[in-house]
Amino acid sequence: MKSVPFGSTTAPAVIAGMMRINDKDEKQIRDLYDAARAAGIDFFDHADIYGGQMHHCESRFADALQLSDAERDEIVLQTKCGIVPAEGMFDFSYEHIVRQVEGSLRALRTDRLDVLLLHRPDALVEPEDVARAFDELEASGKVRAFGVSNHTPRQIDLLRTAVRQPLVANQLQLSITHAPIIAQPMAANMEGADQSIVRDGGGIVEYCRLHGITIQAWSPFQSGFFTGVFLGNPEYAELNAVIDRLAAAHRVTPIAIATAWITRHPAHMQVVLGTTTPQRVTDAAAGADVELTRPEWYELYRAAGHLLP
Ligand SMILES: NC(=O)c1ccc[n+]([C@@H]2O[C@H](COP(=O)([O-])OP(=O)(O)OC[C@H]3O[C@@H](n4cnc5c(N)ncnc54)[C@H](OP(=O)(O)O)[C@@H]3O)[C@@H](O)[C@H]2O)c1
């Protein structure tokens, strides 16, 4: 598995998201974990909200795996906080961040989180509050690295006015078909084109490259926001024809080509898989080792319907 820069270290280019394991039994979770590890994925993405009730998927993961201390040391556990579904709000207050980390540590049955992400930008954020929480969590050894998710460049700048720790990751929605963070800057300055509308605060990919922030692409195979996958979907016949042809040429499966489209980007992004099917994990992971050519990458981009002005 190809690795990418991640803070002061490196991490696999494909990681395993645990958002959808809530209705899986323990054997299914173990099989998923084993397939990930066999494919070179030692990095697992969680959030306090996954599973309906708070910390549900985190607990299902820990209950199913019963990791020994030695095995715990082999993996990276990342989780997120800041969304409060029961109250219909986001919360980056000191109290909320610290409380959620304590809950995640209990649920994951571990003494430290390797990475903590702030899940979605809180309009009422006070950077000093976040900094106090991060300093305390870092000093106590409960969190080793910090990052954000769904953040714009200016929201990150605002946090950086007070937060001392490097923000190592920004988890953003990205697939071939849902690619505004890549497609918008390529259509900058185009009159009347929907694609040229800035939806990410402007240049988030470039901002992350400039500041050494690893982009983690969530929903890498969804056509839109939880609208189902584009792979094999007749609504994306032209795209699938290209994907299938490239899969045959590179001797991989279509899901590997969809993965490779993201890992080929020079920002050295990570792909956050959401599948709960072990074979799909294996097949997608193989995509990280496929190096698409520039014409291949652009053919996929155009076949997905993006404008190339
Ligand atoms: N930061 C954020 O705001 C945010 C938001 C959403 C998600 N995430 C993270 O990103 C991860 C991935 O998100 P996601 O689950 O939406 O991404 P995804 O990998 O694009 O979608 C996976 C879903 O598609 C289904 N699927 C159907 N056909 C498939 C095919 N041919 N290939 C692959 N999957 C197929 C999977 O079903 P099976 O399980 O049956 O294979 C699964 O339900 C999550 O687990 C979570 O960790 C983060």
The ligand as an ORCA input file, in Angstrom:
! r2SCAN-3c Opt
* xyz 0 1
  N     -16.209     13.808      7.669
  C     -17.441     13.657      7.250
  O     -18.266     14.592      7.281
  C     -17.853     12.315      6.735
  C     -19.129     12.146      6.142
  C     -19.463     10.884      5.674
  C     -18.568      9.826      5.775
  N     -17.359     10.008      6.376
  C     -16.370      8.910      6.489
  O     -16.128      8.431      5.191
  C     -16.351      7.023      5.137
  C     -16.826      6.685      3.760
  O     -18.092      7.283      3.478
  P     -19.198      6.487      2.652
  O     -19.548      5.227      3.342
  O     -20.300      7.417      2.334
  O     -18.359      6.151      1.312
  P     -18.384      5.135      0.121
  O     -17.260      4.193      0.286
  O     -18.407      5.978     -1.104
  O     -19.774      4.359      0.186
  C     -19.887      3.106      0.819
  C     -21.321      2.631      0.719
  O     -21.639      2.344     -0.659
  C     -22.106      0.998     -0.744
  N     -21.787      0.395     -2.046
  C     -22.683     -0.113     -2.932
  N     -22.078     -0.553     -4.019
  C     -20.774     -0.341     -3.846
  C     -19.639     -0.576     -4.665
  N     -19.741     -1.138     -5.882
  N     -18.450     -0.229     -4.197
  C     -18.318      0.354     -2.971
  N     -19.359      0.607     -2.146
  C     -20.581      0.258     -2.603
  C     -21.438      0.294      0.422
  O     -22.181     -0.880      0.677
  P     -21.508     -2.161      1.402
  O     -21.159     -1.705      2.764
  O     -22.622     -3.147      1.375
  O     -20.313     -2.559      0.573
  C     -21.581      1.358      1.495
  O     -22.901      1.383      1.996
  C     -17.318      6.738      6.280
  O     -17.222      5.409      6.765
  C     -16.830      7.726      7.324
  O     -15.738      7.164      8.010
  C     -16.997     11.242      6.842
*
